[in-house]
């Protein structure tokens, strides 16, 4: 990466970081583009070199944060050489992501508010770096090494994502209806049942 590209990347990252802080502190609707550029220390015209409007930077921010969370979990999985079963790998990744949320409530507030399946799908499939796989590519790679094949793997992924996001929000933020640690065993048992439901009848030979 040359010096010019590095500076561009730094400015874009600074705008995203400022937007994240301001959206969390002040709320999306009460944050203006002027607030974001002032906090980032860049000219207003610079904002439009990278983003179309406030909604565009929010979407890029959500995509960026979602990928960071997943890749942190995925990299942690690779340090666990003993976990080779696909379904155990899925549970490990979920557990790591929930622990990240428990440690950073701002992530929960950002990621759980605005996501639709269409946006999630585009985020999972997209990668800005041609040398870096998308999240869905990594998911497909784990699937390919599984002892089972699965019907409708995209629908299976959607079902698990909806379950995790829908049930963990209040547990992470408010310990309601129970704490996250109390919820986890019940949640993971349900994930196991979803994975089992989507299995093809026979394991791969």
One Martini backbone bead per residue (centre of mass of N, CA, C, O) as a GRO file, in nm:
protein
  205
    1UNK     BB    1   0.094   0.038   0.025
    2UNK     BB    2   0.069   0.355  -0.028
    3UNK     BB    3   0.062   0.666   0.112
    4UNK     BB    4  -0.210   0.759  -0.006
    5UNK     BB    5  -0.381   0.508   0.067
    6UNK     BB    6  -0.324   0.522   0.370
    7UNK     BB    7  -0.457   0.801   0.421
    8UNK     BB    8  -0.737   0.721   0.321
    9UNK     BB    9  -0.782   0.495   0.525
   10UNK     BB   10  -0.756   0.674   0.776
   11UNK     BB   11  -0.993   0.865   0.718
   12UNK     BB   12  -1.213   0.651   0.702
   13UNK     BB   13  -1.166   0.536   0.988
   14UNK     BB   14  -1.219   0.803   1.139
   15UNK     BB   15  -1.512   0.836   1.050
   16UNK     BB   16  -1.615   0.567   1.168
   17UNK     BB   17  -1.531   0.616   1.463
   18UNK     BB   18  -1.696   0.874   1.503
   19UNK     BB   19  -1.972   0.761   1.433
   20UNK     BB   20  -1.987   0.552   1.653
   21UNK     BB   21  -1.967   0.741   1.900
   22UNK     BB   22  -2.209   0.930   1.822
   23UNK     BB   23  -2.435   0.721   1.792
   24UNK     BB   24  -2.414   0.622   2.085
   25UNK     BB   25  -2.428   0.900   2.243
   26UNK     BB   26  -2.669   1.058   2.048
   27UNK     BB   27  -2.758   0.924   1.806
   28UNK     BB   28  -2.839   0.910   1.484
   29UNK     BB   29  -3.047   1.158   1.447
   30UNK     BB   30  -2.846   1.363   1.626
   31UNK     BB   31  -2.641   1.311   1.396
   32UNK     BB   32  -2.416   1.476   1.196
   33UNK     BB   33  -2.190   1.528   0.957
   34UNK     BB   34  -2.054   1.763   1.103
   35UNK     BB   35  -1.992   1.602   1.358
   36UNK     BB   36  -1.811   1.387   1.229
   37UNK     BB   37  -1.589   1.570   1.098
   38UNK     BB   38  -1.508   1.716   1.353
   39UNK     BB   39  -1.419   1.462   1.514
   40UNK     BB   40  -1.216   1.362   1.276
   41UNK     BB   41  -1.061   1.611   1.138
   42UNK     BB   42  -1.226   1.690   0.870
   43UNK     BB   43  -1.351   1.766   0.586
   44UNK     BB   44  -1.658   1.760   0.446
   45UNK     BB   45  -1.566   1.667   0.159
   46UNK     BB   46  -1.435   1.400   0.254
   47UNK     BB   47  -1.685   1.236   0.317
   48UNK     BB   48  -1.780   1.219  -0.003
   49UNK     BB   49  -1.543   1.023  -0.087
   50UNK     BB   50  -1.683   0.766   0.092
   51UNK     BB   51  -1.983   0.891   0.132
   52UNK     BB   52  -2.312   0.977   0.065
   53UNK     BB   53  -2.424   0.947   0.369
   54UNK     BB   54  -2.536   0.866   0.679
   55UNK     BB   55  -2.644   0.585   0.596
   56UNK     BB   56  -2.387   0.482   0.463
   57UNK     BB   57  -2.199   0.492   0.712
   58UNK     BB   58  -2.368   0.306   0.883
   59UNK     BB   59  -2.348   0.054   0.701
   60UNK     BB   60  -2.038   0.037   0.704
   61UNK     BB   61  -2.013   0.015   1.010
   62UNK     BB   62  -2.169  -0.245   1.054
   63UNK     BB   63  -1.998  -0.417   0.867
   64UNK     BB   64  -1.729  -0.375   1.011
   65UNK     BB   65  -1.812  -0.478   1.296
   66UNK     BB   66  -1.915  -0.757   1.216
   67UNK     BB   67  -1.642  -0.856   1.102
   68UNK     BB   68  -1.470  -0.819   1.353
   69UNK     BB   69  -1.624  -1.016   1.529
   70UNK     BB   70  -1.594  -1.268   1.352
   71UNK     BB   71  -1.280  -1.273   1.318
   72UNK     BB   72  -1.218  -1.304   1.614
   73UNK     BB   73  -1.361  -1.580   1.640
   74UNK     BB   74  -1.216  -1.730   1.408
   75UNK     BB   75  -0.926  -1.697   1.520
   76UNK     BB   76  -0.982  -1.843   1.787
   77UNK     BB   77  -1.053  -2.117   1.661
   78UNK     BB   78  -0.757  -2.167   1.537
   79UNK     BB   79  -0.645  -2.217   1.840
   80UNK     BB   80  -0.849  -2.480   1.834
   81UNK     BB   81  -0.750  -2.783   1.729
   82UNK     BB   82  -0.974  -2.977   1.869
   83UNK     BB   83  -1.186  -2.820   1.687
   84UNK     BB   84  -1.344  -3.006   1.409
   85UNK     BB   85  -1.637  -2.979   1.440
   86UNK     BB   86  -1.874  -2.790   1.298
   87UNK     BB   87  -2.078  -2.758   1.538
   88UNK     BB   88  -1.860  -2.675   1.743
   89UNK     BB   89  -1.764  -2.427   1.585
   90UNK     BB   90  -2.025  -2.269   1.594
   91UNK     BB   91  -2.043  -2.252   1.906
   92UNK     BB   92  -1.777  -2.107   1.949
   93UNK     BB   93  -1.840  -1.852   1.786
   94UNK     BB   94  -2.088  -1.768   1.945
   95UNK     BB   95  -1.952  -1.747   2.222
   96UNK     BB   96  -1.747  -1.531   2.144
   97UNK     BB   97  -1.946  -1.313   2.052
   98UNK     BB   98  -2.101  -1.289   2.321
   99UNK     BB   99  -1.851  -1.202   2.482
  100UNK     BB  100  -1.804  -0.944   2.325
  101UNK     BB  101  -2.077  -0.817   2.399
  102UNK     BB  102  -2.035  -0.825   2.709
  103UNK     BB  103  -1.774  -0.626   2.679
  104UNK     BB  104  -1.957  -0.455   2.442
  105UNK     BB  105  -2.247  -0.284   2.431
  106UNK     BB  106  -2.219  -0.105   2.176
  107UNK     BB  107  -2.236  -0.334   1.973
  108UNK     BB  108  -2.524  -0.411   2.033
  109UNK     BB  109  -2.657  -0.136   1.972
  110UNK     BB  110  -2.568  -0.138   1.674
  111UNK     BB  111  -2.623  -0.437   1.548
  112UNK     BB  112  -2.941  -0.477   1.648
  113UNK     BB  113  -3.105  -0.225   1.506
  114UNK     BB  114  -3.045  -0.241   1.156
  115UNK     BB  115  -3.080  -0.537   1.072
  116UNK     BB  116  -3.107  -0.714   0.779
  117UNK     BB  117  -3.085  -0.975   0.577
  118UNK     BB  118  -2.989  -0.825   0.328
  119UNK     BB  119  -2.752  -0.688   0.467
  120UNK     BB  120  -2.611  -0.931   0.581
  121UNK     BB  121  -2.558  -1.073   0.315
  122UNK     BB  122  -2.385  -0.851   0.186
  123UNK     BB  123  -2.172  -0.848   0.412
  124UNK     BB  124  -2.085  -1.152   0.397
  125UNK     BB  125  -2.005  -1.138   0.077
  126UNK     BB  126  -1.826  -0.899   0.129
  127UNK     BB  127  -1.500  -0.770   0.003
  128UNK     BB  128  -1.245  -0.530  -0.017
  129UNK     BB  129  -1.039  -0.770  -0.022
  130UNK     BB  130  -0.926  -0.995  -0.257
  131UNK     BB  131  -0.735  -1.156  -0.032
  132UNK     BB  132  -1.007  -1.165   0.134
  133UNK     BB  133  -1.242  -1.330   0.280
  134UNK     BB  134  -1.548  -1.384   0.338
  135UNK     BB  135  -1.765  -1.492   0.564
  136UNK     BB  136  -1.906  -1.695   0.376
  137UNK     BB  137  -1.651  -1.840   0.285
  138UNK     BB  138  -1.581  -1.951   0.568
  139UNK     BB  139  -1.840  -2.104   0.612
  140UNK     BB  140  -1.808  -2.288   0.363
  141UNK     BB  141  -1.542  -2.415   0.457
  142UNK     BB  142  -1.653  -2.549   0.710
  143UNK     BB  143  -1.874  -2.713   0.568
  144UNK     BB  144  -1.680  -2.886   0.379
  145UNK     BB  145  -1.558  -3.033   0.662
  146UNK     BB  146  -1.798  -3.179   0.728
  147UNK     BB  147  -1.968  -3.475   0.808
  148UNK     BB  148  -2.198  -3.304   0.687
  149UNK     BB  149  -2.473  -3.224   0.513
  150UNK     BB  150  -2.680  -2.933   0.417
  151UNK     BB  151  -2.970  -2.788   0.408
  152UNK     BB  152  -2.990  -2.480   0.341
  153UNK     BB  153  -2.736  -2.302   0.462
  154UNK     BB  154  -2.851  -2.013   0.456
  155UNK     BB  155  -3.103  -2.066   0.628
  156UNK     BB  156  -2.952  -2.172   0.871
  157UNK     BB  157  -2.797  -1.912   0.927
  158UNK     BB  158  -3.041  -1.726   0.961
  159UNK     BB  159  -3.173  -1.874   1.202
  160UNK     BB  160  -2.934  -1.841   1.397
  161UNK     BB  161  -2.908  -1.532   1.388
  162UNK     BB  162  -3.194  -1.470   1.489
  163UNK     BB  163  -3.172  -1.614   1.756
  164UNK     BB  164  -2.931  -1.466   1.879
  165UNK     BB  165  -3.031  -1.169   1.849
  166UNK     BB  166  -3.318  -1.209   1.989
  167UNK     BB  167  -3.211  -1.342   2.279
  168UNK     BB  168  -2.945  -1.161   2.375
  169UNK     BB  169  -2.996  -0.860   2.420
  170UNK     BB  170  -3.121  -0.852   2.715
  171UNK     BB  171  -2.908  -1.028   2.853
  172UNK     BB  172  -2.664  -0.845   2.803
  173UNK     BB  173  -2.783  -0.559   2.906
  174UNK     BB  174  -3.014  -0.670   3.158
  175UNK     BB  175  -3.057  -0.966   3.258
  176UNK     BB  176  -3.293  -1.048   3.043
  177UNK     BB  177  -3.454  -1.285   3.203
  178UNK     BB  178  -3.148  -1.352   3.204
  179UNK     BB  179  -2.847  -1.423   3.200
  180UNK     BB  180  -2.620  -1.511   2.973
  181UNK     BB  181  -2.515  -1.767   3.123
  182UNK     BB  182  -2.804  -1.886   3.156
  183UNK     BB  183  -2.879  -1.889   2.848
  184UNK     BB  184  -2.672  -2.054   2.686
  185UNK     BB  185  -2.762  -2.355   2.716
  186UNK     BB  186  -3.036  -2.308   2.572
  187UNK     BB  187  -2.930  -2.187   2.310
  188UNK     BB  188  -2.737  -2.424   2.226
  189UNK     BB  189  -2.954  -2.642   2.209
  190UNK     BB  190  -3.107  -2.505   1.978
  191UNK     BB  191  -2.878  -2.500   1.773
  192UNK     BB  192  -2.843  -2.806   1.759
  193UNK     BB  193  -3.130  -2.857   1.645
  194UNK     BB  194  -3.095  -2.699   1.388
  195UNK     BB  195  -2.857  -2.856   1.272
  196UNK     BB  196  -3.004  -3.129   1.273
  197UNK     BB  197  -3.242  -3.049   1.087
  198UNK     BB  198  -3.034  -2.978   0.831
  199UNK     BB  199  -2.948  -3.246   0.792
  200UNK     BB  200  -2.861  -3.495   0.635
  201UNK     BB  201  -2.915  -3.828   0.680
  202UNK     BB  202  -2.610  -3.865   0.596
  203UNK     BB  203  -2.300  -3.911   0.638
  204UNK     BB  204  -2.002  -3.873   0.536
  205UNK     BB  205  -1.751  -4.095   0.407
   0.00000   0.00000   0.00000
